[in-house]
Amino acid sequence: MAEFDAVTPIDEMVDGRGGVRAHWRPLLGIMGGMGEGALAERARRLDRAFEDESIAGLLPGSKRGVAWRCDPLPVVLPATEFAALEAGIVQRARLLEAILADLYGPQALLAERLVPPALVFANPGFLRACHSRGAMPPRPLLHLYAVDLLRGPDGRWRVLADRTSAPAGPGMARENRRLLGRVMPEAFRGIQIRSLRPFFDLWQDALQRLAPPERGDPAVALLTRGTHAPRWFEDMLLSRELSCALVECGDLTVRGGALYLKTLQGLQRVDVLLSRVEGAGLDPLESSEAGTGGVPGLLDAARNGAVRILNAPGAALAEAPALAAFLPALTERLLGETLALPSVDTVWLGDDGGLARMGGEAGWQLRNVAGEALPGPDAGAAAAATRPPPPSLVPCVTPAGLEPRSLVLRMFAIFDGAGWRVMPGGLARIAESGALGGALPAQGLSKDVWVLADEGADIIGPAPALLPPLPIRRTHGALPSRVADNLFWLGRYTERLERAARLVRATQARITRGVVLPREAAEVAALARCLAHAGFAGAEEVTGSSAAQGLPSVIAAALREDGAMTHVADRIAALTAMVRDRLTADMYATFTLTLRTARAEMQQAGNNLEAIGRAMIAVLRFATAVAGVAAESMVRGGAWLFLDLGRRVERAQAIASEVGFALDEPPTRIEGGLRLILELCDSVITYRSRYLTVLQPAPALDLVLADASNPRALAFQLEAISRNLSEVAAAEDSALPDEAASLLAEAEAMVAELVAAPDQAMAAANLPPRLEAMAARIAALSDAVTRRYFALLPVTQTVGREGGTPALRGAA
């Protein structure tokens, strides 16, 4: 075994004579022409790009934040070196596939004592439910393979770890390349590097080819652990790159031995499942772990050939660190070849000579068969000792300039049905504090990996697939119920935040002077009731002349970190992340940047009424931006329908409640309530243009209750609710659209009665109980939508209620 303790790590950029390696020179020449401080500026721009639209682009208040960063200086591999690595990775993937096929099949390697039983049966990665009892399991067991590499002081690459379960990183490698190309375009123009796009094209085509043979138009889905998992962002990226549906375990069900996706339209068959969930968590019926979640019956459907799961459940067995000690012999036995890409020094401690083979040398890392660290050596234990060499160094951009850091290189390969294809690039990880192994960190510095193009090499893409013509589809219900649920509540919370901002602005305008005029006292009292109903704690206690003194502190409390409005903004942030896969990059940037600005202004406002007013303007700009991008950038399909439905339901409830509060005054003081109604419904200018300065109950209430051409009117919301529900409902399922139509008729009847009343002020003062009942019916309609369209999955949103109406502080 090599002795590495006193050896200086190799530098990837500089050779042993102090010169720059030839394949780095073009890049350094371009960097030198960019001017002093350019690299530091590009690093800041790259960080900002990740923050604005990529993995770090999470909103304030989101608890899932990570700090993924990409260094502007890539790792450069010459074509010849990549070709050697490619051959070694392909051989290693073939070897691990053959090992898994035997251990989950005839287990000849155990009978021949080439693999110790303790390495297999004591390993939690070995799934007994996947053992085919002597028969060959369905191939391939491996589809996506990743390998972590170190270059030692002798210049050779060695394998630090094999990743065979659900390898992370290919999506992040693609994202690093995309953003680096935008921030440093001159580097890509000046150097011929191999593109990553053909690899993902081959991958997408491979998923189609690996479907069960009888399926002519196979449906592919990517199974993610969920939006709260650290790797969800990458799962979302991969689903887009590979054009497959992004699903969670709760979205799937097994019926009649086949796998289906639960959508608003019903069940849709899934033929290929690219799983990012560990095998033990796929099927609770065949897992010994309690609370594993998963899809009941999934493994049985896979065994019967109804669905192909990639990578196969149980593939994590090949990740056992101790397996590396046996790979040279297994390569000769299974492939008849010599292992081309060796592992780091590994010793199996499960026999009597294990400790002796360590030779008493320092630097060994002890791990059990599951890869968990052990405190010390134990002769005969089912464990392994590994001894990685000092990794090579690469330059990284820091505030102090370029500094050398340790490099771990992760590369990827996919099996396309005929052979293995290696990504011409990868993900370089900067190892911090000596931590070389393990999963990709949630925080850390990465690098793009450039493979220089060989001018004589051909770029191989997928062969054209002969598929039958696709039928034209314009369906609205092909949407997972979970996604529809999240979009519905995103619409509701966005509207709820806008409603709160309008209430705060109206209140601020009346109390800024410090003394509430007698004419405004009734309006302030109505606003206090509206604020209390919207979740502003303490607003209901502020009455009469104390309004000017009490309401500012109530409003300021709602804007603090633990306040009601901040809670709503945080829920919007979380829901935006949950539906990220349904939003384009421009839409997502519009949502996040405007909300980030609004939330920052809310936090900075403090008790200053003028600053609070500016913050409310930022909130209204956010709501307007959401409405604009939804109207102009979303196809009128299921996603848009439920986002819009949530907004309309929330706004309809708010209008009914607020109009009722404003009219709850004696008839002689009804004029102040009418002014407030027009202001809250943003209809002052429209009323003036129609009726000049004459303010009467029937015209004002017609504009905010029954005018279907006014986007801020109750009738507009109810008409949109009825239309949206009709779009997604089956022909025989008209109960919900009919209820919305009935509510619309009720609003129109109220106005018609006002017009016919001999005393309109008296008639208007009698409307609050009817409006309260209407708000309760709208809330019941919302509950019915949840039961009808979202109850296929566990309900993920709940809302607090006050008087039968959702409150701002209701938590989801």
Secondary structure, DSSP 8 states (H G I E B T S, - for coil): ----TT----BSSB-TTS-B-GGGHHHHHHHHTT-TTHHHHHHHHHHHHHHHHSTT---TT-TT--EEEEEEEEEEE-HHHHHHHHHHHHHHHHHHHHHHHHHTTT-HHHHTTSS-HHHHHT-TT--GGG--TTS---S-S-SEEEEEEEE-TTS-EEEEEEE-SS---HHHHHHHHHHHHHH-HHHHHHS-B--SHHHHHHHHHHHHHTS-TT-SS--EEEE-S-TTSTTHHHHHHHHHHTT-EEE-GGGEEEETTEEEEEETTEEEE--EEEE-S-GGGS-GGG-SSTT----TTHHHHHHTTSSEEES-TTGGGGG-GGGGGGHHHHHHHHHSS--SS-BSEEEE-SSTTHHHHTTT-S--EEEETTS-B-SS--TT-SEEEEE-----EEEEEETTEEEEEEEEEEEEEEE-SSSEEE-SS-EEEEE-TT--SSS--SEEEEEEEEEB--TT-------------------S--SBHHHHHHHHHHHHHHHHHHHHHHHHHHHHHHHTTSS--HHHHHHHHHHHHHHHHTT-TTGGG--GGGHHHHHHHHHHHHHSTTSHHHHHHHHHHHHHHHTGGGS-HHHHHHHHHHHHHHHHHHHHHTT-HHHHHHHHHHHHHHHHHHHHHHHHHS-TTHHHHHHHHHHHHHHHHHHHHHHHHHH-S-GGGHHHHHHHHHHHTT-HHHHHHHHTT---HHHHHIIIII-TT-TTSHHHHHHHHHHHHHHHS-TT--HHHHHHHHHHHHHHHHHHHHHH-S-HHHHHHT-HHHHHHHHHHHHHHHHHHIIIIITTS-------EETTEE-TT---
